[in-house]
Amino acid sequence: MTVRDRAWTRRESSLTRPGNGALVVARYGLADVFGSRVFLAFYVLCLMPSLVALIAIYLSHSTALLEQVPGIQEWAAKVPSWIFLRLFAWQALPAFLVAVIAAPPLIASDLGHNAITLILSRPITRPEYLLGKVSILVVLLSPLTWIPALACCALQTMLEGNPWLADHLRIPLAYFVAHWAWILVISVFGLAISSRVRYAAVARGVMLAVVLIGSATGAILNQLTRTSIGDVIRLPKAIDSIALTLMGAPSTSGLPVVFNWMSLLALAMTSLWVLKRRLRACEVVA
């Protein structure tokens, strides 16, 4: 049948509005990520540290428990402060492991099947594409990090009273700022690795190796130089020190907190530079 003989009908569904490309990318990416039952089970397991913290805070204020168990009052009084000093590390580690699993296939699959050219030829710009991929990890990691952390602070405020929040306002602010910094840094870092390594298993190994080898090398460098200069390349130490400093607690790093911020910023900027080089609408043949 020739074109002039076809009976064309008006499109009934609405077109995607300009600027909503990131939402489209995030929607289908999340559907792919949660399509794995194994990943879903692991994701639920990563919620356990936050759940344990919530239960411990509640039990530390349980009148019935404090009356039935003799000598527990002193321990219960120390539980909230002990938890809040360690909860960030308990949440940051599972968040990183989830990023290690979820981030590598996000861009590698598009590059591996030469789909990036087709995607960027549609009404989706490169910033929208990248924002959509980052949004996937933000949606995944937020329920593991700052959301339950603020829930713990809210529960402590409800049980202890409003004066607790007024006296410890730095704690929820520290969790919010430090967790968002950690989420954004590991998100762009994971996407940069995904854009360079097309095999997801290898990319996951690279992400783990960069963090683990960097931490081990930094610790060795500290021992050799008898300084804390190695903390510059110890990412877990850097983000934990940032969180503790924002809370007003002693830092675990021997370096000023500005150097910890610079370490995270350097990794984020390097990752963005790699993504800018890799995400192109056309393939460049050297």
C-alpha positions in Angstrom: 0.0 0.0 0.0 1.4 3.4 -1.0 1.7 6.1 1.5 -1.0 8.2 -0.1 -3.5 5.3 0.3 -2.9 4.9 4.1 -5.5 6.1 6.5 -3.7 8.1 9.2 -5.3 8.7 12.6 -4.5 11.4 15.1 -2.2 10.4 18.0 -4.4 10.0 21.1 -1.7 9.8 23.8 0.0 12.9 25.0 3.6 13.7 24.0 6.4 13.8 26.5 6.8 17.4 27.6 10.2 19.0 26.9 12.4 18.8 30.0 10.8 15.6 31.3 13.4 13.3 29.7 15.1 12.7 33.1 11.8 11.3 34.5 11.5 8.9 31.6 15.1 7.7 32.0 14.6 7.3 35.8 11.3 5.5 35.5 12.5 2.7 33.2 15.8 2.5 35.0 14.1 1.9 38.3 11.9 -0.8 36.7 14.9 -2.6 35.5 16.7 -2.4 38.9 13.8 -3.7 41.0 13.1 -6.4 38.4 15.7 -8.6 40.2 14.3 -10.5 43.2 17.9 -11.1 44.5 18.6 -7.4 44.5 15.3 -6.6 46.1 16.1 -9.1 48.9 19.6 -7.5 49.4 18.0 -4.1 49.4 15.7 -5.0 52.2 18.6 -6.5 54.1 20.4 -3.1 53.8 17.6 -1.5 55.7 18.3 -3.6 58.8 20.9 -1.2 60.4 18.4 1.6 60.4 15.6 -0.6 61.7 17.9 -1.8 64.5 18.7 1.8 65.4 15.0 2.7 65.5 14.2 -0.3 67.7 17.1 0.4 70.1 16.1 4.1 70.5 12.5 3.1 71.2 13.5 0.4 73.8 15.9 2.8 75.5 12.8 4.9 76.4 10.5 2.0 77.2 9.3 2.4 80.7 8.2 -1.2 81.0 11.6 -2.5 79.9 13.5 -0.2 82.2 11.4 -1.2 85.2 11.6 -5.0 84.5 15.4 -5.2 83.9 17.4 -3.9 86.9 20.5 -1.9 86.2 19.6 -1.1 82.6 18.7 2.5 83.2 22.4 3.7 82.9 22.8 1.7 79.7 19.6 3.0 78.2 20.6 6.6 78.8 23.7 6.1 76.7 22.1 4.3 73.8 20.8 7.3 71.7 24.1 9.2 71.7 26.1 6.0 71.0 23.8 5.2 68.1 23.8 8.6 66.6 27.6 8.7 66.5 27.8 5.4 64.6 24.6 5.3 62.6 26.0 7.3 59.7 28.7 4.6 59.0 26.1 1.8 59.4 24.1 3.5 56.7 26.8 4.7 54.4 28.3 1.2 53.9 25.1 -0.5 52.7 24.4 2.5 50.5 27.7 2.1 48.8 27.2 -1.7 48.3 23.8 -1.0 46.7 25.4 1.6 44.4 28.1 -1.0 43.5 25.4 -3.4 42.4 23.0 -0.9 40.8 25.2 1.7 39.1 27.4 -0.4 36.7 24.7 -1.5 34.3 22.9 1.9 34.1 25.1 3.4 31.4 27.1 0.3 30.3 24.0 -1.4 28.8 23.2 1.7 26.7 26.8 2.0 25.5 27.3 -1.7 25.0 24.2 -2.0 22.7 25.0 1.3 20.9 21.7 2.7 22.2 23.2 6.0 23.5 23.1 7.5 20.1 19.4 6.6 19.6 18.5 7.8 23.1 20.2 11.2 22.7 18.7 11.7 19.2 15.3 11.8 20.8 13.9 14.8 22.9 16.3 13.8 25.7 19.4 16.0 26.2 22.6 14.8 27.7 22.1 16.6 31.0 18.6 15.1 31.2 20.0 11.6 30.5 22.6 12.0 33.2 20.1 13.5 35.7 17.8 10.6 35.1 20.5 8.0 35.8 21.6 9.9 38.9 18.0 10.1 40.0 17.8 6.3 39.9 20.6 6.0 42.5 19.2 8.9 44.6 15.8 7.1 44.8 17.6 3.9 45.7 19.9 5.3 48.3 17.7 7.8 50.1 15.6 5.2 51.9 18.9 3.7 53.2 20.5 6.8 54.4 19.1 10.3 55.2 15.4 9.3 55.4 15.8 6.7 58.2 18.4 8.8 59.9 15.9 11.7 60.1 13.3 9.2 61.2 15.6 8.2 64.1 16.0 11.9 65.1 12.2 12.3 64.9 11.6 9.3 67.1 14.2 10.5 69.6 12.5 13.9 69.7 9.1 12.4 70.2 10.3 10.2 73.1 12.6 12.7 74.7 10.7 16.0 74.0 11.3 19.0 71.8 14.2 20.3 73.9 16.3 17.4 72.6 15.9 18.6 69.0 16.7 22.2 70.0 19.9 21.1 71.8 21.0 18.6 69.1 19.9 20.3 65.9 23.3 19.7 64.4 22.7 15.9 64.3 19.8 15.8 61.8 21.5 18.6 59.7 24.7 16.6 59.7 22.9 13.4 58.6 21.1 15.3 55.8 24.2 17.1 54.4 26.7 14.3 54.7 24.3 11.6 53.3 23.4 13.8 50.3 27.1 14.4 49.7 27.8 10.7 49.9 24.9 9.8 47.6 25.9 12.3 44.9 29.6 11.4 45.0 29.1 7.6 44.8 26.4 8.0 42.2 28.5 10.0 39.7 31.5 7.8 40.5 29.5 4.6 39.8 28.1 6.1 36.6 31.6 7.1 35.4 32.9 3.6 36.0 29.8 2.3 34.1 30.6 4.5 31.1 34.1 3.2 30.9 33.7 -0.5 31.7 31.0 -2.3 29.7 30.8 -5.5 31.8 28.8 -5.0 35.0 30.8 -7.6 37.0 34.1 -6.0 36.1 32.7 -2.5 36.8 31.6 -3.6 40.3 35.1 -5.0 41.0 36.6 -1.7 39.9 34.4 0.3 42.2 35.2 -1.9 45.1 38.9 -1.9 44.2 39.1 1.9 44.0 37.7 2.3 47.5 39.4 -0.6 49.2 42.8 -0.2 47.6 42.6 3.6 48.2 41.8 3.0 51.9 44.5 0.4 52.3 47.1 2.6 50.5 46.1 5.6 52.6 46.5 3.6 55.8 50.0 2.4 54.8 51.0 5.9 53.8 49.9 7.2 57.2 52.1 4.5 58.9 55.1 5.3 56.7 54.9 9.1 57.1 53.6 9.1 60.6 51.0 11.7 59.5 47.4 11.7 58.3 48.2 12.6 54.7 46.9 9.2 53.5 43.4 10.1 54.6 43.1 12.2 51.4 42.5 9.0 49.4 40.5 7.2 52.1 36.9 7.9 50.9 35.1 6.2 53.8 37.2 8.0 56.3 36.6 11.3 54.5 32.8 11.1 54.6 32.7 9.7 58.1 34.9 12.6 59.3 32.7 15.1 57.5 29.6 13.7 59.2 31.2 13.7 62.7 32.5 17.2 62.3 29.1 18.5 61.3 27.7 16.9 64.4 30.3 18.6 66.6 31.9 15.3 67.5 35.7 14.5 67.2 36.8 13.7 63.7 38.2 10.2 62.9 40.6 11.9 60.4 43.8 13.7 61.3 43.3 16.1 58.5 41.2 19.3 58.6 37.7 18.7 57.4 38.2 20.9 54.3 40.6 18.3 52.9 37.9 15.7 53.3 35.5 17.8 51.3 38.2 18.4 48.7 38.7 14.6 48.4 35.0 14.0 47.6 34.9 17.0 45.3 37.9 15.8 43.4 36.3 12.4 42.8 33.0 13.9 41.8 34.6 16.4 39.3 36.8 13.7 37.8 33.7 11.4 37.4 31.7 14.2 35.7 34.6 14.9 33.4 34.7 11.2 32.4 30.9 11.2 31.8 31.1 14.3 29.7 33.7 12.6 27.5 31.8 9.3 27.2 28.2 10.5 26.8 28.0 11.7 23.2 25.3 11.5 20.6 27.7 10.2 18.0 30.5 7.6 18.2 34.0 9.0 17.8 36.4 6.6 16.1 40.0 7.2 16.9 
